[in-house]
Amino acid sequence: MTDDVKFDNAVEEFNQGVVQEVHSIEDIDTASDFELKHTPNVVIEELSSGQRVKVTIGLKGISHPQTEEHLIEWIRVFDGSEPVGSVSFGPTDTPEATFEVKRSSDQIIVQALCNLHGLWEARV
């Protein structure tokens, strides 16, 4: 369930020029526990000033571990191709974050980096 994604310039620049394989779930109904625990869970709430984007890692109640050996290093949020926020995590942190977004595109892209299993993405 992986896609080779060629980032546009803004996303590539934000990712420090590193283009790597991006993992995402194609079908939530047939996704493995491995896929579910790495994929960003995105909840968007409407605000008078834009939208609140809440991100946790893991779907269907399957959470990702946060240990020295295996952790989510960061979450990044894009409004289309424009970066709107990022948060880094350590082994004792819960990998979740909330971002305020004034939407200028029709798609929010959320990426999370697992130190062992690479880059995971959700698009809403």
C-alpha positions as CSV (number, residue, x, y, z in Angstrom):
1,M,0.0,0.0,0.0
2,T,2.6,2.5,-1.0
3,D,2.8,5.2,-3.6
4,D,5.8,6.9,-5.1
5,V,5.0,10.6,-4.8
6,K,6.8,13.4,-6.5
7,F,6.4,16.4,-4.2
8,D,5.7,19.8,-5.7
9,N,8.4,22.4,-4.9
10,A,6.9,23.8,-1.7
11,V,6.4,20.3,-0.1
12,E,9.8,19.1,-1.3
13,E,11.5,22.2,0.1
14,F,9.8,21.9,3.4
15,N,10.9,18.3,3.6
16,Q,14.5,19.6,3.0
17,G,14.7,18.2,-0.5
18,V,14.3,14.6,0.6
19,V,11.8,12.9,-1.7
20,Q,11.1,9.4,-0.4
21,E,8.5,6.8,-0.7
22,V,5.2,8.0,0.9
23,H,3.0,5.3,2.5
24,S,-0.8,5.7,2.7
25,I,-3.8,3.5,3.1
26,E,-5.7,2.8,-0.1
27,D,-8.6,0.9,1.5
28,I,-9.3,1.5,5.2
29,D,-11.5,-1.7,5.3
30,T,-8.6,-3.9,4.4
31,A,-5.8,-2.0,6.1
32,S,-3.4,-4.0,8.3
33,D,-2.7,-3.1,11.9
34,F,0.8,-2.0,10.8
35,E,-0.8,0.5,8.3
36,L,-3.4,1.7,10.8
37,K,-0.9,2.5,13.6
38,H,1.3,4.6,11.3
39,T,-1.3,6.6,9.4
40,P,-2.3,10.1,10.5
41,N,-5.9,10.4,11.8
42,V,-7.1,13.9,10.8
43,V,-10.2,15.6,12.2
44,I,-11.2,19.0,10.8
45,E,-13.4,21.3,12.7
46,E,-14.9,24.5,11.3
47,L,-14.0,27.8,13.0
48,S,-15.1,31.3,12.2
49,S,-11.5,32.1,11.4
50,G,-10.8,29.0,9.3
51,Q,-10.4,25.4,10.4
52,R,-8.9,23.5,13.3
53,V,-7.0,20.4,12.1
54,K,-6.5,17.8,14.9
55,V,-4.0,15.1,14.2
56,T,-3.3,11.9,16.0
57,I,-1.3,8.9,14.8
58,G,-3.2,5.7,14.4
59,L,-6.7,4.7,13.1
60,K,-9.4,2.5,14.5
61,G,-8.0,2.6,18.1
62,I,-4.6,1.3,17.1
63,S,-1.9,3.6,18.4
64,H,1.8,4.0,17.6
65,P,4.4,3.3,20.2
66,Q,6.7,6.1,21.4
67,T,9.9,4.5,22.6
68,E,13.6,5.3,22.1
69,E,13.7,2.5,19.5
70,H,10.5,3.2,17.6
71,L,8.7,6.6,17.5
72,I,6.9,9.2,15.4
73,E,9.5,11.9,15.0
74,W,7.2,14.6,13.6
75,I,3.9,15.6,12.1
76,R,3.7,18.2,9.3
77,V,0.5,19.8,7.9
78,F,0.1,21.3,4.4
79,D,-2.8,23.4,3.0
80,G,-2.5,22.1,-0.5
81,S,1.3,22.4,-1.2
82,E,1.8,25.2,1.4
83,P,3.3,24.2,4.8
84,V,1.1,25.4,7.7
85,G,2.7,23.7,10.7
86,S,4.9,21.0,12.1
87,V,5.5,19.5,15.5
88,S,8.5,17.3,16.6
89,F,8.2,14.5,19.2
90,G,10.5,12.6,21.5
91,P,10.1,9.1,22.9
92,T,8.0,10.3,25.9
93,D,5.7,12.5,23.8
94,T,2.2,11.6,22.6
95,P,2.2,12.0,18.8
96,E,-0.7,14.4,18.4
97,A,-1.1,18.0,17.5
98,T,-3.7,20.7,16.7
99,F,-3.2,23.3,14.0
100,E,-5.3,26.4,13.1
101,V,-5.5,26.6,9.3
102,K,-7.0,29.4,7.1
103,R,-7.7,27.3,4.1
104,S,-6.6,28.4,0.7
105,S,-6.8,25.0,-1.1
106,D,-9.3,22.2,-1.3
107,Q,-6.9,19.6,0.3
108,I,-5.2,19.2,3.7
109,I,-2.1,16.9,3.6
110,V,-0.8,15.5,6.8
111,Q,2.5,13.6,7.0
112,A,4.1,11.7,9.9
113,L,7.6,10.3,10.0
114,C,8.2,7.0,11.8
115,N,11.9,6.5,12.5
116,L,11.7,2.8,11.5
117,H,8.9,2.7,8.9
118,G,9.3,6.0,7.0
119,L,6.9,8.7,5.8
120,W,3.1,8.2,6.2
121,E,0.5,10.5,4.7
122,A,-3.2,11.2,4.8
123,R,-5.1,13.6,2.5
124,V,-8.5,15.1,3.3
